[in-house]
Amino acid sequence: MVTTLQVRMDQSLKQEAENVFQEIGVDATTAVRMFYHKVIATRSIPFELKADKAERDAARKRFESLILEGMEGPFTPLEPDWGDQAVARLQARLKNKAAAKSK
């Protein structure tokens, strides 16, 4: 079975990438297939993804504020060891917030 993938992107980005693909000797469809095969083979994005400390700290604060407000969402920590620390910190803040409301 064959399926179609549609992606919206800036026209200049598409053209620049297609120029590189042409230099390499592949078309865009082949390049996307190669990317997907590499994702499957490595079980990861086949290049490094990282955020700088300021971005990570801002994301962490946003995550914590959303949790404290009782909102839910598809949020994931940006650091593998952040989860347990964040949960403990949030539990303490929620307890303090609940205690302050009951006064």
N, C-alpha and C positions, 0 to 999 in steps of 0.2 A: 504494500500500500504506500502511496506517495501522498504527502501533505504539503500544504503551502504555508510559508512563513512570511508575514508582512511586518515590516519595520519602518517606522517613520523617523527620519533624520534630516538634518540640514543638507541641502543639495550640494553645498561645497564640500562637506565632509564625505559624502558619497562619492563625489567626483575624484577627490584626492585619493581616497582609498582605492577606487577603481583604477586610477593611474598606477598605483603601486602594484595592484594585482596584475595589470597588463605587463609591467616590467618583470614580474615574477613568472608570468606565463599562465595565470589561472584567471577564471572569471569570478565574479562576486559569488555566484551560487556555489562554486567549488570551494572558495575560501570559507564560506559559512559552514559548509559540510565538514571541512577540515577542522574548523574551530569546534564544532559539535563532537567530532570523533575524539579530539584531544581532551575535551571536557570529560567524556566518558572514560577514556583510557587512564586519565590521571585522577578522576573523581574530584576535580577542582577546576577553578578558573586557571587557564594555563599561563597566567602572568600575575605578577605581584599586585595586590590591592592593599593600599594602606591609606590611613587618614592621619593628618598631623595631630599633634597633641591638642591643639586648640579645638579642632573639629571633634575629636574624641571626647574632650571634656564637655563641650556644648551638647553633644548627643547624650552623654551620660546624665547631665542635668535635666535635659528635656525628658528623658526616659523616667527619671525619678519623679519629676513634677507630674507627669501624666499618671504614674502609679499612685502618687499621693492624692491626686484628684479623683481617683477611682476609674480612670479611663483604661480601656483595654485596647491592644493593637498588636500587630505583628512585629514586635520590637525584639531585637536580639542584641546582646552585648557585643561591643567591638573588641573586647579582649577575652580570651578563654577563661582566665581566672577571675574575671569581674563578677560573674554570676553569684557566687556564694557571698562575696563581700557586699555586693549590692543588696541582696536579699536581707542580710543581717542589718545593714544600715537602714533599709526601707522599713523593716519591721520595727526597729527602734523609733524611727520618725513617726510611723503610723501610731504606735503606742503613745508617744508623747502628744501627738495631735489629738487623739481620742481623749486623753486625760485632760488636755486643755479645754476641749469642748464640753466635758462633763462638769467643769468648775463653774 
